[in-house]
Amino acid sequence: MGAERNELGQYARRRAAELGLTLAPDASPEKGYFFRSDHFPFARAGVPALYIEHGLTFRGKPAGWGRRMMDDYTANRYHAPDDEFSEQFVYDGAIQQAKLLLLTVYDIAQDATWPNWLEGSEFRAARDRMMAR
């Protein structure tokens, strides 16, 4: 999960714990993935969003395996012809993420309040202006 900036994290953390998943801060915040993500225009407009991606720790794999896979992908396939579907893909993690997001969205929909950005977030003022209309 990206650096927590809004109240959506509380929903995701609770459901992740139920699912036996661990949420961790962005492993490479210096790379600015949050600010280059497809949902960043929503953040700039004040709409809170979750930034969830696979982690680097995998059950049944040795320490460091996830980092090696990520480094290999970034060096050899990211935005390259090989950046496509592979018969070797394993979808267990994607299923876990989908379940986490579905349950999180369900919880948000059941709540009577609208999540906001945390105090001090650079996006909170835009959200407050939006909600004041």
C-alpha positions as a Markdown table, in Angstrom:
| # | Residue | x | y | z |
|---|---|---|---|---|
| 1 | Met | 0.0 | 0.0 | 0.0 |
| 2 | Gly | 1.3 | 3.4 | -0.8 |
| 3 | Ala | 2.3 | 5.8 | 1.9 |
| 4 | Glu | -0.9 | 6.3 | 3.9 |
| 5 | Arg | -2.3 | 9.7 | 3.2 |
| 6 | Asn | -6.0 | 9.3 | 3.7 |
| 7 | Glu | -8.6 | 7.5 | 5.9 |
| 8 | Leu | -9.1 | 4.6 | 3.4 |
| 9 | Gly | -6.2 | 2.8 | 5.0 |
| 10 | Gln | -8.1 | 2.0 | 8.1 |
| 11 | Tyr | -10.6 | 0.0 | 6.0 |
| 12 | Ala | -8.0 | -1.8 | 4.1 |
| 13 | Arg | -5.9 | -2.6 | 7.2 |
| 14 | Arg | -8.9 | -4.2 | 9.0 |
| 15 | Arg | -9.8 | -6.4 | 6.0 |
| 16 | Ala | -6.1 | -7.3 | 5.3 |
| 17 | Ala | -5.8 | -8.6 | 8.9 |
| 18 | Glu | -8.9 | -10.8 | 8.4 |
| 19 | Leu | -7.4 | -12.2 | 5.2 |
| 20 | Gly | -4.0 | -12.8 | 6.8 |
| 21 | Leu | -2.3 | -10.2 | 4.5 |
| 22 | Thr | 0.3 | -7.7 | 5.6 |
| 23 | Leu | 0.1 | -4.1 | 4.4 |
| 24 | Ala | 3.4 | -2.3 | 4.2 |
| 25 | Pro | 4.5 | 1.2 | 3.0 |
| 26 | Asp | 5.8 | 1.7 | -0.5 |
| 27 | Ala | 9.1 | -0.1 | -0.7 |
| 28 | Ser | 10.6 | 2.5 | -3.0 |
| 29 | Pro | 8.9 | 5.9 | -2.3 |
| 30 | Glu | 11.9 | 7.7 | -3.8 |
| 31 | Lys | 10.7 | 6.4 | -7.2 |
| 32 | Gly | 7.5 | 8.4 | -7.0 |
| 33 | Tyr | 5.2 | 5.6 | -8.2 |
| 34 | Phe | 2.2 | 7.2 | -6.2 |
| 35 | Phe | 2.7 | 10.5 | -8.1 |
| 36 | Arg | 3.0 | 8.7 | -11.5 |
| 37 | Ser | 0.1 | 6.4 | -11.0 |
| 38 | Asp | -3.1 | 6.4 | -13.1 |
| 39 | His | -5.2 | 7.6 | -10.2 |
| 40 | Phe | -3.0 | 10.5 | -9.2 |
| 41 | Pro | -5.3 | 13.0 | -11.1 |
| 42 | Phe | -8.1 | 11.9 | -8.7 |
| 43 | Ala | -5.8 | 12.6 | -5.7 |
| 44 | Arg | -5.0 | 16.1 | -7.0 |
| 45 | Ala | -8.7 | 16.8 | -7.3 |
| 46 | Gly | -9.2 | 15.7 | -3.7 |
| 47 | Val | -10.6 | 12.2 | -4.2 |
| 48 | Pro | -9.0 | 9.8 | -1.8 |
| 49 | Ala | -7.7 | 6.6 | -3.3 |
| 50 | Leu | -5.9 | 3.5 | -2.3 |
| 51 | Tyr | -2.6 | 2.6 | -4.0 |
| 52 | Ile | -2.3 | -1.2 | -3.6 |
| 53 | Glu | 0.2 | -3.3 | -5.4 |
| 54 | His | 2.0 | -6.6 | -4.8 |
| 55 | Gly | 4.6 | -6.7 | -2.1 |
| 56 | Leu | 8.0 | -8.2 | -2.0 |
| 57 | Thr | 7.4 | -10.9 | 0.6 |
| 58 | Phe | 5.7 | -14.1 | -0.7 |
| 59 | Arg | 4.6 | -17.2 | 1.3 |
| 60 | Gly | 6.6 | -20.2 | 0.3 |
| 61 | Lys | 9.4 | -18.2 | -1.2 |
| 62 | Pro | 12.8 | -17.4 | 0.3 |
| 63 | Ala | 13.7 | -14.0 | 1.6 |
| 64 | Gly | 14.7 | -11.7 | -1.2 |
| 65 | Trp | 12.9 | -13.7 | -3.9 |
| 66 | Gly | 10.3 | -10.9 | -4.4 |
| 67 | Arg | 12.9 | -8.2 | -4.8 |
| 68 | Arg | 14.8 | -10.3 | -7.3 |
| 69 | Met | 11.6 | -10.9 | -9.3 |
| 70 | Met | 10.8 | -7.2 | -9.2 |
| 71 | Asp | 14.3 | -6.1 | -10.2 |
| 72 | Asp | 14.4 | -8.6 | -13.1 |
| 73 | Tyr | 11.0 | -7.5 | -14.3 |
| 74 | Thr | 12.0 | -3.8 | -14.1 |
| 75 | Ala | 15.3 | -4.4 | -15.9 |
| 76 | Asn | 14.1 | -6.8 | -18.6 |
| 77 | Arg | 10.4 | -6.5 | -19.2 |
| 78 | Tyr | 8.9 | -3.2 | -18.0 |
| 79 | His | 7.5 | -1.3 | -21.0 |
| 80 | Ala | 9.2 | -3.7 | -23.3 |
| 81 | Pro | 7.8 | -6.3 | -25.8 |
| 82 | Asp | 8.0 | -8.9 | -23.0 |
| 83 | Asp | 5.7 | -6.8 | -20.8 |
| 84 | Glu | 2.8 | -9.1 | -21.7 |
| 85 | Phe | 0.8 | -12.1 | -20.5 |
| 86 | Ser | 2.9 | -15.2 | -19.7 |
| 87 | Glu | 1.8 | -18.8 | -19.3 |
| 88 | Gln | 4.0 | -18.7 | -16.2 |
| 89 | Phe | 1.8 | -16.1 | -14.4 |
| 90 | Val | 0.4 | -17.2 | -11.0 |
| 91 | Tyr | -2.8 | -15.4 | -10.0 |
| 92 | Asp | -3.0 | -16.2 | -6.3 |
| 93 | Gly | -1.8 | -12.7 | -5.4 |
| 94 | Ala | -4.1 | -11.0 | -7.8 |
| 95 | Ile | -7.0 | -12.9 | -6.3 |
| 96 | Gln | -6.0 | -11.9 | -2.8 |
| 97 | Gln | -5.8 | -8.2 | -3.9 |
| 98 | Ala | -9.2 | -8.4 | -5.6 |
| 99 | Lys | -10.8 | -9.9 | -2.5 |
| 100 | Leu | -9.1 | -7.2 | -0.3 |
| 101 | Leu | -10.3 | -4.4 | -2.5 |
| 102 | Leu | -13.9 | -5.8 | -2.8 |
| 103 | Leu | -14.3 | -6.1 | 0.9 |
| 104 | Thr | -12.7 | -2.7 | 1.5 |
| 105 | Val | -15.0 | -1.0 | -1.0 |
| 106 | Tyr | -18.0 | -2.9 | 0.6 |
| 107 | Asp | -17.1 | -1.5 | 4.0 |
| 108 | Ile | -16.7 | 2.1 | 2.6 |
| 109 | Ala | -20.1 | 1.8 | 0.9 |
| 110 | Gln | -21.7 | 0.7 | 4.3 |
| 111 | Asp | -20.2 | 3.7 | 6.2 |
| 112 | Ala | -22.2 | 6.9 | 6.7 |
| 113 | Thr | -19.2 | 9.1 | 6.3 |
| 114 | Trp | -17.0 | 10.0 | 3.3 |
| 115 | Pro | -13.3 | 9.3 | 3.8 |
| 116 | Asn | -11.0 | 12.3 | 3.8 |
| 117 | Trp | -7.3 | 12.9 | 3.4 |
| 118 | Leu | -5.4 | 12.9 | 6.7 |
| 119 | Glu | -4.4 | 16.2 | 8.3 |
| 120 | Gly | -1.3 | 17.5 | 6.7 |
| 121 | Ser | -1.9 | 15.8 | 3.4 |
| 122 | Glu | -1.3 | 17.9 | 0.3 |
| 123 | Phe | -4.6 | 16.8 | -1.1 |
| 124 | Arg | -6.9 | 17.5 | 1.9 |
| 125 | Ala | -7.6 | 21.2 | 1.0 |
| 126 | Ala | -9.0 | 20.1 | -2.4 |
| 127 | Arg | -11.2 | 17.5 | -0.7 |
| 128 | Asp | -12.5 | 20.0 | 1.9 |
| 129 | Arg | -13.4 | 22.4 | -0.9 |
| 130 | Met | -15.2 | 19.7 | -2.8 |
| 131 | Met | -17.2 | 18.6 | 0.3 |
| 132 | Ala | -18.2 | 22.2 | 1.1 |
| 133 | Arg | -20.2 | 22.7 | -2.1 |
